[in-house]
């Protein structure tokens, strides 16, 4: 058992892994792939640092998408741009017939002011809501993009021997929209799917990865079933009646009512949901009402998030949030309203059969450093792809040099960074997953 709560798979020696990996016969010998990865390694660092220095918010990925599209075209791939926004799709048709496997990377950055002190740190600002905000790749998407660009270069060198087709999906807006108040139009993965990214040709399976600092470099984490939670942002408004703070009986206090709502919402998880099945989290992170200490305001507005790992529990919890809010408000003589931001993010759940089938390939790609990872209540709209085709999403360990899995800054931190030595491992992982899937008898 590792300190981060990750169970190591019992397959540590490379020769032992090779023996256990019966049936794993990639279309290209991995020793040849490794030579190609070594050749592309300097480019991975150059791409990553260039993208990191020029981050772009969700829906604004103009420069990044051009960099990607130019690279894919230079490799001779069929390239489609402006898919679901600034999405880019590259198609590699192998030299032999077979199925279609998709590999996905996200390209967008976050409205975070970088504090890493890196020589290639971002100083970029960009439009965000009604102002400008500092922008940073604080979640590793710069690494994801560079990794998939590297995978494309490695695989195109072996095009003739690939049995099937590889579709490279570079996705915009995984983090949402630049203005969270925007209407519920399709964005990110959903927008790409709506424009047919999983068709023409039809995708049979999809793989993706995410850089995580809580796993050692060189290690890949996987899990069958729910891996990342769903997310539903909500707004609660409590309408009371304003009055002087010295005569509260002349009004209806929305602050006291809202405080009771916040407390009672916590009983949904602790007393109402069956958390022996799956965990859940309800958090109120914003509470606004009033502007003076001696005035009871007219209303209070709260913002929060719901995280679950089960669709039925998710629906149940949303209804319970409404019930608690309305009943508490009614009991205080106030009015309570709940609005959920549509459409929310679904549970990222790895297809059980596909995960089981790909575990030997993960072990092979990492020389046995494959780990079973715990669930994480963060979210990923890779889940949208998994609603349509079987998909497996994995974590790529990468705490930065000088940091441990415990001391590394978390994703979305202004101090976030990762070990660039993990990028070749990411290339090897996605390359192996694609080749193994296409080469397996069931993929014919």
C-alpha positions as CSV (number, residue, x, y, z in Angstrom):
1,X,0.0,0.0,0.0
2,X,1.4,3.4,-1.0
3,X,1.2,6.4,1.2
4,X,-1.2,8.1,-1.3
5,X,-3.6,5.2,-0.9
6,X,-2.8,3.6,-4.2
7,X,-2.4,-0.2,-4.4
8,X,0.5,-1.4,-6.5
9,X,-0.2,-4.1,-9.0
10,X,1.8,-7.2,-8.4
11,X,3.9,-7.1,-11.6
12,X,7.1,-5.3,-10.8
13,X,9.8,-6.9,-12.9
14,X,9.7,-6.3,-16.7
15,X,10.3,-9.9,-17.5
16,X,7.6,-11.1,-15.1
17,X,5.2,-8.6,-16.7
18,X,6.0,-9.8,-20.2
19,X,5.3,-13.3,-19.0
20,X,1.9,-12.3,-17.5
21,X,1.0,-10.2,-20.6
22,X,0.1,-13.2,-22.7
23,X,-2.1,-12.0,-25.5
24,X,-0.4,-8.6,-25.6
25,X,1.1,-8.5,-29.1
26,X,1.3,-4.9,-30.3
27,X,1.3,-4.3,-34.0
28,X,4.8,-2.8,-33.6
29,X,7.6,-4.2,-31.3
30,X,7.8,-1.8,-28.3
31,X,11.6,-1.7,-28.6
32,X,11.1,0.1,-32.0
33,X,8.5,2.3,-30.5
34,X,10.9,3.2,-27.7
35,X,13.5,4.4,-30.3
36,X,10.9,6.6,-31.8
37,X,9.8,8.0,-28.4
38,X,13.5,8.8,-27.6
39,X,13.7,10.7,-30.9
40,X,10.6,12.7,-30.1
41,X,11.4,13.4,-26.4
42,X,13.1,16.8,-27.0
43,X,10.1,17.9,-29.0
44,X,7.7,16.9,-26.2
45,X,9.5,19.4,-23.9
46,X,9.6,22.1,-26.5
47,X,5.9,21.8,-27.3
48,X,4.9,21.6,-23.6
49,X,6.9,24.7,-22.7
50,X,5.7,26.7,-25.7
51,X,2.0,25.8,-24.9
52,X,2.6,26.5,-21.2
53,X,4.0,30.0,-22.0
54,X,1.0,30.7,-24.2
55,X,-2.0,29.3,-22.4
56,X,-5.5,29.9,-23.7
57,X,-8.8,29.8,-21.8
58,X,-11.7,27.5,-22.7
59,X,-13.2,28.5,-26.0
60,X,-10.2,30.7,-26.8
61,X,-7.7,28.0,-27.9
62,X,-6.8,29.6,-31.3
63,X,-3.0,29.5,-31.1
64,X,-2.9,26.0,-29.5
65,X,-5.2,24.5,-32.1
66,X,-3.1,26.0,-34.9
67,X,0.1,24.5,-33.4
68,X,-1.6,21.1,-33.2
69,X,-3.1,21.2,-36.7
70,X,0.1,22.4,-38.3
71,X,2.0,19.5,-36.7
72,X,-0.6,16.9,-37.7
73,X,-0.6,18.2,-41.3
74,X,3.2,18.0,-41.4
75,X,2.9,14.4,-40.4
76,X,0.6,13.7,-43.4
77,X,-2.5,13.1,-41.4
78,X,-6.1,13.9,-42.5
79,X,-6.8,17.0,-40.4
80,X,-10.2,18.6,-39.5
81,X,-10.2,21.9,-37.5
82,X,-12.9,23.9,-35.7
83,X,-14.6,20.8,-34.4
84,X,-16.8,21.7,-31.4
85,X,-15.1,25.1,-31.2
86,X,-11.4,25.1,-31.7
87,X,-11.1,21.3,-31.6
88,X,-8.7,19.5,-33.9
89,X,-9.0,16.0,-35.2
90,X,-6.2,14.0,-37.0
91,X,-6.8,10.7,-38.8
92,X,-4.2,8.1,-39.3
93,X,-5.3,5.3,-41.6
94,X,-3.1,2.2,-41.0
95,X,-1.7,0.0,-43.7
96,X,-4.1,-2.8,-42.9
97,X,-7.8,-3.0,-42.3
98,X,-9.1,-3.0,-38.7
99,X,-11.1,-1.1,-36.2
100,X,-10.9,2.6,-35.2
101,X,-9.4,3.7,-31.9
102,X,-9.5,7.3,-30.6
103,X,-7.0,9.0,-28.4
104,X,-8.0,12.3,-26.7
105,X,-6.1,15.3,-25.2
106,X,-7.5,18.5,-23.8
107,X,-5.9,21.9,-24.7
108,X,-7.5,24.6,-22.5
109,X,-6.0,26.5,-19.5
110,X,-7.5,28.1,-16.4
111,X,-8.0,31.6,-15.0
112,X,-5.2,31.2,-12.5
113,X,-2.2,33.5,-11.8
114,X,0.9,31.4,-12.1
115,X,3.3,31.4,-9.1
116,X,5.7,28.6,-10.1
117,X,8.7,30.8,-11.0
118,X,9.4,28.6,-14.0
119,X,11.5,30.2,-16.7
120,X,8.6,29.5,-19.1
121,X,5.9,30.6,-16.7
122,X,2.8,32.3,-18.1
123,X,2.4,36.0,-18.0
124,X,-0.7,35.9,-20.2
125,X,-4.0,37.5,-19.4
126,X,-7.2,37.0,-21.4
127,X,-10.9,38.0,-21.4
128,X,-12.8,36.3,-18.6
129,X,-16.4,37.2,-17.8
130,X,-16.5,41.1,-17.7
131,X,-12.8,41.6,-17.2
132,X,-9.4,40.1,-17.9
133,X,-7.8,37.4,-15.9
134,X,-4.3,35.8,-15.6
135,X,-4.2,32.5,-17.4
136,X,-2.2,29.4,-16.5
137,X,-1.9,25.7,-17.5
138,X,-2.6,24.7,-13.9
139,X,-4.0,21.2,-14.7
140,X,-1.4,19.7,-17.1
141,X,-3.3,20.2,-20.4
142,X,-0.1,21.5,-21.9
143,X,1.4,18.2,-21.2
144,X,-1.6,16.2,-22.5
145,X,-1.4,18.1,-25.8
146,X,2.3,17.6,-26.2
147,X,2.0,13.9,-25.3
148,X,-0.7,13.3,-28.0
149,X,1.3,15.3,-30.5
150,X,4.2,12.9,-29.7
151,X,2.0,9.8,-30.0
152,X,0.9,11.0,-33.5
153,X,4.5,11.3,-34.6
154,X,5.5,7.9,-33.2
155,X,2.5,6.1,-34.8
156,X,2.8,7.8,-38.2
157,X,6.3,6.3,-38.5
158,X,4.7,2.8,-38.3
159,X,1.6,3.6,-40.4
160,X,2.1,0.6,-42.8
161,X,2.0,-2.0,-40.0
162,X,-1.0,-0.6,-38.1
163,X,-4.1,-2.8,-38.5
164,X,-6.9,-0.2,-38.4
165,X,-7.3,3.6,-37.9
166,X,-6.2,5.9,-35.1
167,X,-8.2,9.1,-34.5
168,X,-6.4,11.9,-32.6
169,X,-8.8,14.2,-30.8
170,X,-7.5,17.5,-29.4
171,X,-10.4,18.9,-27.4
172,X,-11.1,22.5,-26.4
173,X,-13.1,23.7,-23.4
174,X,-12.7,20.7,-21.0
175,X,-12.6,23.2,-18.1
176,X,-15.9,24.7,-19.2
177,X,-16.5,28.1,-20.7
178,X,-14.7,31.4,-20.3
179,X,-17.9,32.9,-18.9
180,X,-19.5,30.5,-16.4
181,X,-22.8,32.5,-16.7
182,X,-23.1,31.5,-20.3
183,X,-26.2,29.5,-21.5
184,X,-26.1,25.7,-21.5
185,X,-24.9,25.4,-25.1
186,X,-22.8,22.3,-25.8
187,X,-19.1,22.8,-25.1
188,X,-16.0,20.7,-24.9
189,X,-16.5,17.0,-25.5
190,X,-20.2,17.3,-26.0
191,X,-19.8,19.9,-28.7
192,X,-17.2,17.7,-30.6
193,X,-19.5,14.7,-30.3
194,X,-22.5,16.7,-31.6
195,X,-20.3,17.6,-34.7
196,X,-19.6,13.9,-35.3
197,X,-16.1,13.4,-33.9
198,X,-16.9,9.8,-33.0
199,X,-18.2,9.1,-36.5
200,X,-16.7,9.3,-40.0
201,X,-15.1,6.8,-39.3
202,X,-17.0,5.4,-36.4
203,X,-14.9,5.0,-33.3
204,X,-14.9,1.6,-31.5
205,X,-13.0,2.6,-28.3
206,X,-11.4,5.7,-26.9
207,X,-8.5,6.2,-24.4
208,X,-7.2,9.3,-22.6
209,X,-5.0,10.2,-19.7
210,X,-4.5,13.0,-17.1
211,X,-1.4,14.1,-15.4
212,X,-1.6,13.6,-11.6
213,X,1.0,14.6,-9.0
214,X,-0.1,12.2,-6.3
215,X,1.2,9.2,-8.3
216,X,5.0,8.6,-8.7
217,X,6.6,9.5,-12.0
218,X,6.7,6.5,-14.3
219,X,3.5,5.1,-12.9
220,X,0.0,5.0,-14.5
221,X,-3.1,4.7,-12.4
222,X,-6.3,3.0,-13.6
223,X,-9.6,1.9,-12.2
224,X,-12.5,-0.1,-13.6
225,X,-15.9,1.6,-13.2
226,X,-16.3,5.0,-11.6
227,X,-13.0,6.9,-11.5
228,X,-14.0,10.6,-11.5
229,X,-17.2,12.1,-10.1
230,X,-20.0,13.9,-11.6
231,X,-20.4,17.6,-11.0
232,X,-23.5,19.7,-10.7
233,X,-23.2,23.4,-9.9
234,X,-26.2,24.9,-8.2
235,X,-27.4,28.3,-7.1
236,X,-29.8,28.7,-4.2
237,X,-31.7,31.9,-3.6
238,X,-33.5,32.5,-0.3
239,X,-36.0,35.3,-0.6
240,X,-36.9,37.0,2.7
241,X,-38.1,40.4,3.8
242,X,-35.8,43.3,4.6
243,X,-35.9,45.1,7.9
244,X,-33.8,46.9,10.4
245,X,-31.3,44.7,12.2
246,X,-32.7,45.9,15.5
247,X,-36.2,44.8,14.8
248,X,-35.9,41.4,13.1
249,X,-39.5,40.5,13.9
250,X,-40.6,43.0,11.3
251,X,-39.0,41.1,8.5
252,X,-38.0,37.6,7.4
253,X,-34.3,37.0,7.8
254,X,-32.8,35.2,4.8
255,X,-29.4,35.0,6.4
256,X,-30.5,32.9,9.3
257,X,-32.6,30.8,6.9
258,X,-29.7,30.3,4.6
259,X,-27.4,29.3,7.4
260,X,-29.9,26.6,8.3
261,X,-30.1,25.5,4.7
262,X,-26.3,25.1,4.5
263,X,-26.3,23.0,7.7
264,X,-29.2,20.8,6.6
265,X,-27.7,20.2,3.2
266,X,-24.9,18.3,4.9
267,X,-27.4,15.8,6.3
268,X,-28.2,14.7,2.8
269,X,-24.8,13.0,2.6
270,X,-24.5,12.1,6.2
271,X,-28.0,10.9,6.9
272,X,-30.0,10.4,3.6
273,X,-27.7,8.9,0.9
274,X,-26.5,5.3,1.0
275,X,-22.8,6.1,1.0
276,X,-21.9,2.5,1.5
277,X,-22.6,2.3,-2.3
278,X,-20.7,5.3,-3.5
279,X,-19.4,8.5,-1.8
280,X,-20.9,11.9,-2.4
281,X,-20.1,15.5,-1.6
282,X,-22.2,18.6,-1.3
283,X,-20.4,21.9,-0.8
284,X,-21.6,25.5,-0.5
285,X,-18.7,27.6,-1.5
286,X,-20.2,31.1,-1.9
287,X,-22.7,32.9,0.4
288,X,-23.7,36.5,-0.4
289,X,-26.4,38.7,1.2
290,X,-26.6,42.1,2.7
291,X,-24.1,45.0,2.9
292,X,-24.4,46.4,6.5
293,X,-24.4,44.8,9.9
294,X,-27.6,46.5,11.0
295,X,-29.8,45.7,7.9
296,X,-31.4,42.4,7.4
297,X,-31.3,42.0,3.6
298,X,-34.0,41.1,1.2
299,X,-32.3,37.9,-0.1
300,X,-29.3,35.7,0.0
301,X,-27.7,33.9,-2.9
302,X,-25.5,30.7,-2.4
303,X,-23.4,28.8,-4.9
304,X,-22.4,25.2,-4.5
305,X,-21.4,21.9,-6.1
306,X,-22.7,18.4,-5.9
307,X,-20.3,15.5,-6.6
308,X,-21.4,11.8,-7.0
309,X,-20.2,8.6,-8.6
310,X,-23.5,7.1,-9.5
311,X,-26.2,8.4,-11.8
312,X,-29.1,7.3,-9.7
313,X,-27.6,8.8,-6.6
314,X,-26.9,12.0,-8.5
315,X,-30.5,12.4,-9.5
316,X,-31.7,11.6,-5.9
317,X,-29.3,14.0,-4.3
318,X,-30.3,16.8,-6.7
319,X,-34.0,16.3,-5.7
320,X,-33.0,16.3,-2.0
321,X,-31.2,19.6,-2.4
322,X,-34.4,21.1,-3.7
323,X,-36.5,19.5,-1.0
324,X,-34.3,20.6,1.9
325,X,-34.0,24.2,0.5
326,X,-37.7,24.6,0.0
327,X,-38.8,23.0,3.3
328,X,-36.3,25.0,5.4
329,X,-37.3,28.2,3.7
330,X,-41.0,27.5,4.2
331,X,-40.4,26.8,7.9
332,X,-38.9,30.3,8.3
333,X,-41.5,32.0,6.2
334,X,-39.1,32.6,3.4
335,X,-39.0,31.3,-0.2
336,X,-36.3,29.0,-1.5
337,X,-35.3,28.4,-5.1
338,X,-32.7,26.0,-6.5
339,X,-31.3,26.3,-10.0
340,X,-28.8,23.7,-11.4
341,X,-26.4,24.8,-14.1
342,X,-27.1,22.6,-17.2
343,X,-26.0,20.2,-18.2
344,X,-23.4,19.4,-15.5
345,X,-20.6,16.8,-15.9
346,X,-21.3,13.1,-15.7
347,X,-19.4,10.4,-13.9
348,X,-16.2,9.3,-15.7
349,X,-16.7,5.6,-15.6
350,X,-14.2,3.2,-17.3
351,X,-15.9,0.4,-19.2
352,X,-15.3,-2.7,-17.1
353,X,-14.7,-5.2,-20.0
354,X,-12.4,-2.8,-21.9
355,X,-10.4,-1.9,-18.7
356,X,-9.9,-5.6,-17.9
357,X,-8.8,-6.2,-21.4
358,X,-6.3,-3.3,-21.4
359,X,-4.6,-4.0,-18.0
360,X,-1.9,-6.2,-19.5
361,X,-1.1,-3.4,-22.0
362,X,-0.9,-0.8,-19.2
363,X,1.5,-3.1,-17.3
364,X,3.6,-3.6,-20.5
365,X,3.7,0.1,-21.2
366,X,4.9,1.0,-17.7
367,X,7.2,-2.0,-17.1
368,X,4.8,-3.2,-14.4
369,X,4.2,0.2,-12.8
370,X,0.5,0.1,-13.2
371,X,-1.5,0.9,-10.0
372,X,-5.2,0.7,-9.0
373,X,-6.1,4.3,-8.1
374,X,-8.8,5.4,-5.7
375,X,-11.8,7.4,-6.9
376,X,-11.3,11.2,-7.2
377,X,-14.2,13.7,-6.8
378,X,-12.7,15.9,-9.5
379,X,-14.5,15.8,-12.9
380,X,-13.7,15.2,-16.5
381,X,-15.9,15.6,-19.6
382,X,-14.1,12.6,-21.1
383,X,-17.3,11.0,-19.6
384,X,-19.2,12.4,-22.6
385,X,-17.2,10.2,-24.9
386,X,-17.8,7.2,-22.6
387,X,-21.5,7.6,-23.0
388,X,-21.2,6.9,-26.7
389,X,-18.3,4.4,-27.0
390,X,-16.4,2.2,-24.5
391,X,-13.6,4.2,-23.0
392,X,-10.7,4.0,-20.5
393,X,-9.2,7.0,-18.8
394,X,-6.0,6.7,-16.8
395,X,-3.8,8.9,-14.5
396,X,-0.2,9.6,-15.4
397,X,2.0,10.1,-12.3
398,X,4.2,13.2,-12.5
399,X,5.1,15.0,-9.2
400,X,7.7,17.7,-10.2
401,X,11.4,17.3,-9.5
402,X,12.1,17.9,-5.8
403,X,8.6,17.1,-4.7
404,X,6.9,14.0,-3.4
405,X,3.4,12.8,-4.1
406,X,2.5,14.4,-0.7
407,X,4.2,17.8,-1.2
408,X,3.5,18.4,-4.9
409,X,1.0,21.2,-5.6
410,X,-2.4,19.9,-6.6
411,X,-4.1,20.4,-10.0
412,X,-5.5,23.9,-10.3
413,X,-3.0,25.4,-7.9
414,X,-1.0,28.4,-9.0
415,X,2.0,26.4,-8.0
416,X,1.1,23.4,-10.2
417,X,3.9,21.8,-12.2
418,X,4.8,18.3,-13.3
419,X,7.8,16.2,-14.1
420,X,8.5,16.4,-17.8
421,X,10.1,12.9,-17.6
422,X,6.5,11.6,-17.3
423,X,5.7,12.7,-20.9
424,X,7.5,9.9,-22.6
425,X,5.7,7.5,-20.3
426,X,2.4,9.0,-21.4
427,X,3.4,8.6,-25.1
428,X,4.4,5.0,-24.5
429,X,1.1,4.4,-22.6
430,X,-1.2,5.8,-25.3
431,X,0.8,4.2,-28.1
432,X,0.7,0.8,-26.4
433,X,-3.1,1.1,-25.7
434,X,-3.8,2.0,-29.3
435,X,-1.6,-0.7,-30.9
436,X,-2.7,-3.4,-28.5
437,X,-6.4,-2.6,-29.0
438,X,-6.1,-2.7,-32.8
439,X,-3.9,-5.8,-32.8
440,X,-6.1,-7.9,-30.5
441,X,-8.2,-10.6,-32.2
442,X,-11.5,-9.1,-30.9
443,X,-10.7,-5.8,-32.7
444,X,-10.6,-7.4,-36.1
